[in-house]
Amino acid sequence: MTILLGIIGFHFLVMIRAKLKVYDRPPYITTFILTAIMVAYVVFMLYRMEPPVNLLH
């Protein structure tokens, strides 16, 4: 659930940043940085997550 909330939060930040134009240009660099931070967050959270329990054995 934490991963999902993080993904939604970062997407929200990217959408807000994309709406705020600077010098009439799309903010490619900041949206790329926010996307890279989101990917790093998801990878970090996936490594912290407990492995699923195997119910077959």
C-alpha positions as CSV (number, residue, x, y, z in Angstrom):
1,M,0.0,0.0,0.0
2,T,2.9,2.3,0.8
3,I,4.3,1.7,-2.7
4,L,1.0,2.5,-4.3
5,L,0.6,5.8,-2.3
6,G,4.2,6.8,-3.3
7,I,3.5,6.1,-7.0
8,I,0.3,8.1,-6.8
9,G,2.0,11.0,-4.9
10,F,4.9,11.2,-7.4
11,H,2.5,11.1,-10.4
12,F,0.6,13.9,-8.8
13,L,3.8,16.0,-8.4
14,V,4.7,15.3,-12.0
15,M,1.3,16.4,-13.2
16,I,1.4,19.6,-11.2
17,R,4.9,20.4,-12.4
18,A,3.9,19.7,-16.0
19,K,1.0,22.2,-15.7
20,L,3.4,25.0,-14.5
21,K,5.3,26.1,-17.5
22,V,8.4,28.1,-17.3
23,Y,9.3,30.5,-20.1
24,D,6.5,28.9,-22.3
25,R,8.3,25.6,-22.5
26,P,7.4,22.2,-21.0
27,P,9.5,21.4,-17.9
28,Y,11.2,18.3,-19.3
29,I,14.2,18.2,-16.9
30,T,12.1,18.5,-13.6
31,T,9.6,16.0,-14.7
32,F,12.4,13.6,-15.7
33,I,14.0,14.1,-12.3
34,L,10.7,13.5,-10.5
35,T,10.1,10.4,-12.5
36,A,13.6,9.1,-11.7
37,I,13.0,9.8,-8.0
38,M,9.7,7.9,-8.2
39,V,11.4,4.9,-9.9
40,A,14.2,4.9,-7.2
41,Y,11.5,5.1,-4.5
42,V,9.6,2.1,-5.9
43,V,12.8,0.0,-6.3
44,F,13.8,0.9,-2.7
45,M,10.4,0.0,-1.3
46,L,10.3,-3.3,-3.2
47,Y,13.7,-4.3,-1.7
48,R,12.4,-3.4,1.7
49,M,9.2,-5.4,1.3
50,E,8.9,-8.8,2.9
51,P,8.8,-11.7,0.5
52,P,5.4,-13.3,0.0
53,V,4.6,-16.5,2.0
54,N,4.6,-19.7,-0.1
55,L,1.4,-21.4,1.0
56,L,2.0,-24.5,-1.2
57,H,4.8,-25.9,1.0
